Amino acid sequence: MNNLKIFAVWLLSVWFAFNGLSLNAATVYVNVDSSKVIGEIKPVNGVGQPPMAGQLGRWGMMKYLKEAGIPYARLHDVGGWLGGGLYVDIPNVFPNFDADETKIENYRFAYTDSLLKALVDNGVEPFFRLGVTIENFVERGYPRVYTMPPKDYAKWARICEYIIRHYTEGWGRGFKYKMEYWEIWNEPDNNPNEKINPLWGASFEEYMKMYGVVAPYLKEKFPHLKIGGYGSCGFYAGVGAKQVKAANSSPRLEHFVECAHKFLKMARDKSWPLDFFSFHSYSPVKEALRQVDYADELLNEYGFTAERTERIFNEWLPSPSQNKLGSAQQSAEIAAEIVGLQNGPCLMACVYDARCGVGAYSPLFNPMTLKPHKAYYAFMAFNELRKLGKAVECKSSNQDVYVAAAADNGKSAVMIVNLTNREQELKISGISEKGICRIVDDKHTYEEVALPKVLSRNAILIVISEKVD
């Protein structure tokens, strides 16, 4: 009898293998209903820090942003330590704070001009962070360079005004770029101990004082632009309707949440402009998406509804690790989070980041080859949905198989990400199986394949069809 059982299992496994299936595969059902438009495919496929490789002015890698349809590049920590001493940061653009801010000769625009032109030429809108690069060395006892509060908030606001005019109105032999988003500082809440806070060498109350001066001034000067902040460290310790108790809490993580409450209360009570509220997370996918939901609940609590204040998740990366770089696991995690953000309350998101670097926070490009890692192709896949524009109803029978779909003029596309840690027999309805399929997994890197019967673990699948069944 045992021999018969073994033979039967072997025979069944042969049949499964012949049909492209696996005995270990579960089944997931994905249904697309292109008749039910549920919104827009949102620009949640932005990046932080564009790929800068080689000498100044050699921006050849920007082509990859264009090819993936990247909508925004957030400009924070650009150029390395102290912003490379050249780019974006206010002290790099306006080196002498005591100089006359109304005179063009006191600005050093050339380096940032070159960077922004490369982005715009490749179809990417710069998301400009008005502030400074993180100074991690402060935590090790080294003196600050630029992360103390500006000594005159009103003058700092005027400096920002002229920078905005340079890039959007042509002031100082400048440009008339479409640049809507202007973010006041980044992570002023990074540490409750202001002596070792790597981004703001003062209390959070002092940051709010600065925001209360700068934001109203800039909004008065540029009512058509979007002014906001503050790049919150995030809501790891946030407790909302979907979670009774926050996991892995600590005084520092609780400080992040406390600061957000203080800021939103003050912004509401003082009627500060807050066109967008930006925040961050480096948690695993599910936990990061929970934090996004918490941020939405918190903003609503203080009257900052989605119609009034955009939710912008402009630093995120699931569980950063150098061991993941180039892997199908990292590409799948990033793809799943993009899909989850598309299906959630955020309007925009920027992965951290698109540097061509060696660290754990540079998942998209290999600095040795100057070519994309697998994770880059999560953005290529999502861009197929962005091209169509209209988000349509799409459901998965497994919460760990993330799905989103789009349709327009008879063409449809569905993006499927298997984060179940096992193979899944795939059953798709509502979209033609005769479309173009591309896959990213351990064996493939965005290769065109026949529609697979089994979706491997850590796989990203994009199916594009001209005809909806």
C-alpha positions, 0 to 999 in steps of 0.5 A, a space after each residue: 500500500 505504501 508503494 502504491 501511495 508513493 507511486 500515486 503521488 509521483 504520478 500526480 506530481 508528474 501530471 502537475 509538472 507537465 501542466 506547469 503546476 506544483 503540488 505545493 501551490 495554493 490557488 489565488 483568484 484575481 478578478 478584474 472588473 474594467 466596467 467599475 472605475 474606482 479612481 485614478 492610478 496615482 503617482 505613488 511611483 515617485 523616487 527620492 534622490 535621482 541616480 547621480 553617477 560620474 562627474 557633474 553634468 553627466 546625467 545619463 542614468 536619468 534615462 531610466 527614470 524616463 523609461 519607467 515613467 517616474 513622475 516625481 523625484 524628491 530632492 532630499 539628501 541629494 549629492 551625499 554628505 552635506 548635499 555634496 556641498 553643491 546641491 539643493 540645500 539652502 546653504 549650498 544655494 545661498 552660501 552666505 546667510 548674511 548676504 542680500 537675498 534680493 541679489 542674484 549674485 549671492 546665489 549659487 544656482 548652477 549645480 542645482 540648475 544642472 540637476 533639475 534640468 536633467 530631471 525635467 528633460 526626462 519628464 520628472 517633476 522635482 519635489 523640492 525640499 527646502 532645508 538641509 541634508 541629514 548630518 548623522 555624524 552629530 549622533 557620534 559627537 561631531 559638531 553640526 554644520 547646517 542643521 541648526 535652525 536658521 537664525 532669522 526665519 523671515 529672511 530664510 523664508 525670503 531666500 526660499 521665495 527667490 529660489 522658488 521664483 528662480 525655478 518657476 518664474 525665471 528670476 535670476 536667469 532661471 526657469 519656468 518649470 512645473 514644480 508644484 511641491 515645496 516641502 519645509 524641512 525634513 524630519 525635525 522630529 528625528 530624535 527627542 534629544 535635540 543634541 543628537 537629532 541629526 536634522 534639527 538642533 532644537 526643540 520640535 516647538 522651535 520647528 513649529 515656530 519656523 513653520 508658522 513663519 515660513 509657510 504663511 509667507 510662501 503661500 501668500 507669495 505663491 498661492 498656486 503652489 503647494 506648501 507643506 511638510 514636514 517629513 515626519 519620521 512616521 507612525 510606527 507607534 501610532 495606534 488607530 482603528 485597525 490596531 489596538 496596540 502598536 508593536 515595538 514601541 519606544 520613547 523615540 517612536 512615540 515622540 514621532 507621534 506626539 510631534 505630529 499631534 502637536 503640529 496638526 493641532 497648531 496648524 489647525 488652531 493657527 490656520 497655517 497652510 498645509 497643502 500636503 502632509 509628508 511622512 515616512 516609514 521603513 517598516 515591512 509592507 503590511 505594517 507600513 500600509 497600516 501606518 499610512 492608514 493611521 496617518 490618514 485617520 490622524 489628519 482627519 481627526 484634526 480636520 485636514 481632510 484629503 480634499 484639504 491636505 494631500 497625504 504624501 508618503 515621501 520616504 519609504 522602503 520595506 525593511 532595508 537590507 544590503 542583503 536584499 539588493 538585486 533580489 526578487 524578494 526586494 522587488 516583490 516587497 517594493 511592488 507590493 507596497 506600491 500596489 498597496 499605496 495605490 489602493 490606500 489614501 496616499 496621493 503620492 509616494 517616493 521610494 527612498 531612494 533612486 541613488 546609484 549607491 552601495 547602501 541598503 537604502 539604494 534598491 534600484 540601481 547597481 553602482 558596479 554596473 550602472 544598471 537597474 536592480 530587479 526592484 527597478 522593474 516594479 516601477 516599469 510594471 506599475 507604469 503600465 497602469 499609469 499609462 492607462 490612467 483609470 483605476 478599475 476594481 480588482 480583487 484578490 482572494 489572498 491578502 498577500 497577493 497584491 493586485 491593482 488594475 487599470 483600463 482605458 479605451 478597451 485596453 486593460 492591465 493588471 499588476 499582481 504581486 505574490 508576497 505569500 512566500 509560496 507558489 500560487 496557482 493563478 486564476 484570472 478573470 475579467 482580462 484576456 489571457 492573450 495579452 502581453 505578460 511580463 514577469 520579475 522573479 528569481 529566474 526572470 527580470 521583466 521578461 515577456 512570457 506566456 501567462 503562467 499557470 503558477 505564480 512563483 514566490 516573490 513574483 511581479 506579473 503585469 498582464 496587458 490586454 487590448 480586449 477585456 473579456 
